Amino acid sequence: MSRDDRLFLHHMRDHARKALALSRGKTRAEFDADESLRSALCYLLQIIGEAASRVTRSTQAAHPEIPWTNVVGMRHRLVHGYFQIDDDVVWKTVTGELRPLPAAIERLLEH
């Protein structure tokens, strides 16, 4: 794994942790009512996806436990489809699908 891959993986892990911390203890109603929270979580998901897109194909292929295509795809949807962001998808991603990502990346970095 290249030094750049490690850097991008650290960015992914750290920003996933930030998104999880921001959403911890929040309800869906609080998410819906807080534009700053929605914007912050979208931004953090964009960073995670951008960093994922920069991890080399060889590292991605060696670690299929990370849903690379989905992570990068979410970034594309948020950036290019900003005018029709689905809050249901963002909330589901942050409160469900994102949870295992920091630990998975941490295991990858330990090797």
N, C-alpha and C positions, 0 to 999 in steps of 0.2 A: 504494500500500500504506500502510495506516495505521501510526501509531507503535505502537499496540497489537499489530498483526500482527507487526511487527518484534520486539517484546518476546517474544511467544509463540514465534516462530520461533527466537529466540536460546535460549529455554528448551528447545525441542525439540532443537536442535543440541547444546547443552551436555550435556544429560542422555543423549543418544544416545552422545556421546563418553565419558561416564562409564561407561555400560553396556559399551561396547566395551573400555574400559581394564580394567574389572573382570574381564571374561571372557577377555582376551588371555592366551594361553598355557595356559588351563585346558582340561582334558579333560572329556568328558561324565561320566566317573566322578568327577572332582573336583567338578563341579557337583552331581551326585546326592548326594555325601557331605557337602556344605557347605550347611547350612540357611541360614546367614547370607548366603551368596552368592546362593542362590535367592531369598531374600526381598528382598535389595537389587536384584537385576535386575528382579524383578516390580514393585517400587516405582518404579524408574526408567522402566520401560515405562508405568506408570500416569501418571507426570508427562508423558511425551512425548505420550501420547494425550489427556490433559486439555488440554495446551497446543494440540495440533492441533485439538481441538474448538472452541477459542476463536478460531482464525484465521477471518477473515470468509469467507463463501461466495464472494465475488468474487475474493479472493486464491486460495482453493482452486481455483476454476474456471480461473483464469489459469495455474495451475501443476499440470497433471495428472500431471507426472512424480513428484509426491509421492503415495504411496498413502493419501490422507487417510482414506478409509473403513476401510481395513485398520488404520491406526494407531489411530483412534478406537475401532474395533471391538475391538481387543486390550485397550484400556483398560477397555471395558465388560465384557469377559469376565473380566478379572482382578478388577475391583471387585465386580461383581454375581454372578459365579460363583466366588468365592473358595474355596468348599468343594469345587470340583472342577477345580482348575488342572491343566492338562496340561503336565507338565514337558518333554515332547517338543516341544510347541509353543513354549514359552518358550525353550528351548535353540536350536531352529531359528531362531526370530525373532532372537535376539541374535547368533548366530554366522553367520547368513546374510543374512536380509532387512534387518536393521538397518544392516549395513555401509555401503551407499551413501547412507544418509539424511543424515549430517552434511555430506557434500560437496554433495549436491543442495540442501540448505538454504543452505549457504554461497554457492552460485551464485545462488540466489534473492535472498539478502540483498545481493549485490553490485550488483544493478540499482537 
